[in-house]
């Protein structure tokens, strides 16, 4: 959520920046400023009302002590009028504040100056690429055929148990999945991230604090009886660990990693681009999260990006890094890098990670603050990234490493799998 002081002091700048996200904020910002002005005027009137009541109360007491009962009663009538006005002001303030809050949360985060203009994925900027993104054979099979051939993932069984988008991993497929999770977690802890195991469900306050509500409620599974939401990513519970906390500047940055299952409704997703593991309703992911000093957050974002693609290097997968354009940037992000691996059987790029800096946007909702050396309380910056999301990694590994003898396991995973070939 954008800070009200920033909106008040820089409305034209915010409107201009949000044009990069193809968001016309002019009318919304002006409505917010009008409500803010009304709230400030009503607060001033309320303060004056309460001061007047306090002054009159002292005068009434003095008049009663002097035996001037009639004069005291006249002032009491005036106090009654002021109390009625006070209630009206309180009610109006409450209504206006609620309306202001509803409008402010509709404003997306402003993009970083480096974010390119653009309408969608086709306008994203390639900033780095490594490996050969070409098919080695026209006879390569897509992963949905390979997993059936080697009986390692069963999509039909998952559909029977739950529905489409909930696969069952079997045998060496399950072990490969577990190996990837262990490899990603071990790598993260070696990089200085503290591993946590968060809940898979969060309350409404947590979903609101990280920006899933009110922007993405249609993409979340909602347990309505208890009003809990299944997490779309471990980012949500992990970042909320620091909600309503004032941190020490010397403790920044705080680094956490977490494995979790992730749940996304993916409403309206269908067709060949979501076949097999390409898009699931339940999938596994290891997430990295940092709470950072504002002065260092973009340096940290670059470090997180390089760390995420170092995992792809170790898995020997061809990949590229994209800087997302304004039209493809999420509601909450100021700058995002997407990492994509190349699927040689499908001959397409598959997104496996997003690494983002949210600046103070999440922290303002979360009230994640720190005290600087001068004793001033400031909002921290929040960052997170997938390191990595497993389904499309699995798809690329299975497809790119297929041979006549079977699927070759990358060297870095063999100590976790206990085997070097799926055959």
GICORVEN-V105586 format. One record per residue. N is the residue number from 1. OMEGA is omega in degrees with one decimal (999 if undefined). Layout:
n:N omega:OMEGA
n:N omega:OMEGA
//
This chain:
n:1 omega:178.1
n:2 omega:-179.7
n:3 omega:-177.5
n:4 omega:179.7
n:5 omega:178.7
n:6 omega:178.2
n:7 omega:-178.3
n:8 omega:-173.9
n:9 omega:-174.0
n:10 omega:-175.5
n:11 omega:-177.6
n:12 omega:178.7
n:13 omega:179.2
n:14 omega:178.5
n:15 omega:-179.4
n:16 omega:-178.5
n:17 omega:-177.3
n:18 omega:173.3
n:19 omega:177.0
n:20 omega:175.7
n:21 omega:-177.5
n:22 omega:-179.4
n:23 omega:177.9
n:24 omega:-173.4
n:25 omega:-171.2
n:26 omega:-177.0
n:27 omega:-179.0
n:28 omega:180.0
n:29 omega:180.0
n:30 omega:176.6
n:31 omega:178.1
n:32 omega:-179.5
n:33 omega:177.5
n:34 omega:178.7
n:35 omega:178.6
n:36 omega:178.5
n:37 omega:178.9
n:38 omega:179.5
n:39 omega:-178.9
n:40 omega:177.7
n:41 omega:-179.6
n:42 omega:176.7
n:43 omega:177.9
n:44 omega:179.4
n:45 omega:179.4
n:46 omega:178.2
n:47 omega:179.9
n:48 omega:178.2
n:49 omega:-177.9
n:50 omega:177.5
n:51 omega:179.5
n:52 omega:177.3
n:53 omega:-179.2
n:54 omega:179.3
n:55 omega:-179.5
n:56 omega:179.5
n:57 omega:178.3
n:58 omega:179.5
n:59 omega:179.6
n:60 omega:179.4
n:61 omega:-179.6
n:62 omega:179.9
n:63 omega:177.8
n:64 omega:-180.0
n:65 omega:179.6
n:66 omega:178.6
n:67 omega:-179.9
n:68 omega:-172.7
n:69 omega:-177.3
n:70 omega:179.7
n:71 omega:178.5
n:72 omega:-179.8
n:73 omega:176.3
n:74 omega:178.6
n:75 omega:178.3
n:76 omega:176.1
n:77 omega:178.0
n:78 omega:177.5
n:79 omega:178.3
n:80 omega:177.3
n:81 omega:-180.0
n:82 omega:179.4
n:83 omega:175.9
n:84 omega:177.7
n:85 omega:179.0
n:86 omega:-180.0
n:87 omega:179.1
n:88 omega:178.3
n:89 omega:179.5
n:90 omega:-179.3
n:91 omega:179.7
n:92 omega:176.8
n:93 omega:-179.9
n:94 omega:-179.5
n:95 omega:-178.0
n:96 omega:178.7
n:97 omega:178.0
n:98 omega:179.2
n:99 omega:177.7
n:100 omega:179.2
n:101 omega:179.0
n:102 omega:-179.2
n:103 omega:-176.5
n:104 omega:-178.2
n:105 omega:176.1
n:106 omega:178.7
n:107 omega:176.2
n:108 omega:172.8
n:109 omega:177.6
n:110 omega:-177.5
n:111 omega:173.8
n:112 omega:-179.3
n:113 omega:-178.2
n:114 omega:-178.4
n:115 omega:179.9
n:116 omega:173.9
n:117 omega:178.7
n:118 omega:-176.6
n:119 omega:-175.5
n:120 omega:-173.3
n:121 omega:-178.5
n:122 omega:-179.0
n:123 omega:176.9
n:124 omega:-173.7
n:125 omega:176.4
n:126 omega:-178.2
n:127 omega:179.5
n:128 omega:176.7
n:129 omega:-178.0
n:130 omega:-179.9
n:131 omega:-175.4
n:132 omega:-179.0
n:133 omega:177.6
n:134 omega:178.9
n:135 omega:180.0
n:136 omega:-178.5
n:137 omega:177.4
n:138 omega:-179.1
n:139 omega:179.2
n:140 omega:-178.5
n:141 omega:173.3
n:142 omega:-172.1
n:143 omega:-178.4
n:144 omega:173.4
n:145 omega:-179.2
n:146 omega:-177.7
n:147 omega:176.3
n:148 omega:-179.5
n:149 omega:-176.2
n:150 omega:176.0
n:151 omega:-178.2
n:152 omega:173.8
n:153 omega:-176.9
n:154 omega:-180.0
n:155 omega:-179.0
n:156 omega:179.2
n:157 omega:177.2
n:158 omega:177.5
n:159 omega:178.4
n:160 omega:-176.0
n:161 omega:-172.7
n:162 omega:-177.7
n:163 omega:179.9
n:164 omega:179.3
n:165 omega:178.6
n:166 omega:-174.9
n:167 omega:173.6
n:168 omega:177.7
n:169 omega:-172.6
n:170 omega:170.9
n:171 omega:-178.3
n:172 omega:174.7
n:173 omega:177.4
n:174 omega:179.1
n:175 omega:177.6
n:176 omega:177.0
n:177 omega:179.9
n:178 omega:178.8
n:179 omega:179.2
n:180 omega:178.8
n:181 omega:-179.4
n:182 omega:179.4
n:183 omega:-179.0
n:184 omega:179.8
n:185 omega:179.0
n:186 omega:179.2
n:187 omega:-178.6
n:188 omega:179.9
n:189 omega:175.3
n:190 omega:179.4
n:191 omega:175.9
n:192 omega:177.4
n:193 omega:176.0
n:194 omega:-179.3
n:195 omega:173.0
n:196 omega:176.3
n:197 omega:-172.3
n:198 omega:172.2
n:199 omega:177.9
n:200 omega:176.5
n:201 omega:178.8
n:202 omega:177.1
n:203 omega:-175.9
n:204 omega:179.8
n:205 omega:179.7
n:206 omega:179.6
n:207 omega:177.5
n:208 omega:-173.0
n:209 omega:-179.7
n:210 omega:171.1
n:211 omega:176.0
n:212 omega:174.8
n:213 omega:5.5
n:214 omega:-171.4
n:215 omega:-167.9
n:216 omega:-176.3
n:217 omega:179.8
n:218 omega:-179.9
n:219 omega:-176.5
n:220 omega:172.1
n:221 omega:-172.8
n:222 omega:173.8
n:223 omega:-165.6
n:224 omega:-177.0
n:225 omega:-178.9
n:226 omega:-178.8
n:227 omega:176.3
n:228 omega:-178.1
n:229 omega:172.2
n:230 omega:-171.0
n:231 omega:173.7
n:232 omega:-179.8
n:233 omega:178.7
n:234 omega:175.3
n:235 omega:-172.7
n:236 omega:179.4
n:237 omega:-176.5
n:238 omega:179.1
n:239 omega:179.9
n:240 omega:173.7
n:241 omega:-174.9
n:242 omega:179.4
n:243 omega:177.0
n:244 omega:179.7
n:245 omega:171.4
n:246 omega:-175.0
n:247 omega:172.1
n:248 omega:179.9
n:249 omega:-177.6
n:250 omega:-179.6
n:251 omega:-179.3
n:252 omega:-0.1
n:253 omega:171.3
n:254 omega:-173.3
n:255 omega:176.9
n:256 omega:169.8
n:257 omega:-179.0
n:258 omega:167.5
n:259 omega:171.6
n:260 omega:160.2
n:261 omega:-179.7
n:262 omega:-174.1
n:263 omega:179.3
n:264 omega:-177.6
n:265 omega:-179.4
n:266 omega:-178.0
n:267 omega:177.8
n:268 omega:179.4
n:269 omega:178.0
n:270 omega:177.2
n:271 omega:-172.9
n:272 omega:-177.6
n:273 omega:179.2
n:274 omega:-177.1
n:275 omega:175.5
n:276 omega:-178.1
n:277 omega:-173.3
n:278 omega:176.3
n:279 omega:-175.4
n:280 omega:174.0
n:281 omega:173.5
n:282 omega:179.3
n:283 omega:-178.4
n:284 omega:-179.1
n:285 omega:168.8
n:286 omega:-175.4
n:287 omega:171.9
n:288 omega:-176.5
n:289 omega:174.4
n:290 omega:168.9
n:291 omega:-165.9
n:292 omega:171.6
n:293 omega:-178.9
n:294 omega:-177.7
n:295 omega:-173.0
n:296 omega:-169.2
n:297 omega:-178.7
n:298 omega:170.5
n:299 omega:178.9
n:300 omega:177.6
n:301 omega:178.4
n:302 omega:178.7
n:303 omega:179.1
n:304 omega:178.1
n:305 omega:-178.6
n:306 omega:177.6
n:307 omega:-179.2
n:308 omega:-178.7
n:309 omega:173.1
n:310 omega:176.6
n:311 omega:178.5
n:312 omega:175.7
n:313 omega:-179.5
n:314 omega:177.0
n:315 omega:176.2
n:316 omega:178.5
n:317 omega:173.0
n:318 omega:-176.3
n:319 omega:172.7
n:320 omega:179.7
n:321 omega:-179.2
n:322 omega:166.7
n:323 omega:-174.1
n:324 omega:176.6
n:325 omega:-177.0
n:326 omega:-177.2
n:327 omega:-179.7
n:328 omega:-178.3
n:329 omega:-177.8
n:330 omega:179.9
n:331 omega:-171.5
n:332 omega:-170.9
n:333 omega:171.4
n:334 omega:177.1
n:335 omega:-178.7
n:336 omega:167.9
n:337 omega:171.5
n:338 omega:173.7
n:339 omega:-178.3
n:340 omega:173.4
n:341 omega:-179.9
n:342 omega:176.2
n:343 omega:-174.7
n:344 omega:177.9
n:345 omega:178.8
n:346 omega:-178.2
n:347 omega:179.4
n:348 omega:176.8
n:349 omega:-179.4
n:350 omega:179.3
n:351 omega:179.8
n:352 omega:-179.7
n:353 omega:166.8
n:354 omega:178.9
n:355 omega:-169.2
n:356 omega:168.8
n:357 omega:179.9
n:358 omega:-176.4
n:359 omega:-177.5
n:360 omega:-172.0
n:361 omega:175.7
n:362 omega:-175.9
n:363 omega:179.3
n:364 omega:175.8
n:365 omega:-177.3
n:366 omega:-170.7
n:367 omega:174.4
n:368 omega:-173.3
n:369 omega:174.1
n:370 omega:175.1
n:371 omega:179.5
n:372 omega:-175.5
n:373 omega:179.9
n:374 omega:-179.9
n:375 omega:179.4
n:376 omega:177.5
n:377 omega:-176.6
n:378 omega:174.7
n:379 omega:174.5
n:380 omega:170.7
n:381 omega:176.5
n:382 omega:179.0
n:383 omega:172.2
n:384 omega:178.4
n:385 omega:173.8
n:386 omega:-178.8
n:387 omega:6.2
n:388 omega:172.3
n:389 omega:-167.6
n:390 omega:-169.7
n:391 omega:-176.6
n:392 omega:169.9
n:393 omega:177.2
n:394 omega:-178.7
n:395 omega:-178.4
n:396 omega:178.9
n:397 omega:-177.9
n:398 omega:-176.8
n:399 omega:-173.7
n:400 omega:-176.1
n:401 omega:178.4
n:402 omega:177.0
n:403 omega:175.6
n:404 omega:-177.9
n:405 omega:-177.6
n:406 omega:-178.9
n:407 omega:-177.3
n:408 omega:179.2
n:409 omega:177.3
n:410 omega:-175.7
n:411 omega:-174.6
n:412 omega:-177.4
n:413 omega:-169.5
n:414 omega:177.4
n:415 omega:178.2
n:416 omega:-177.3
n:417 omega:-174.2
n:418 omega:176.4
n:419 omega:-176.3
n:420 omega:-175.6
n:421 omega:169.4
n:422 omega:-174.7
n:423 omega:999
//
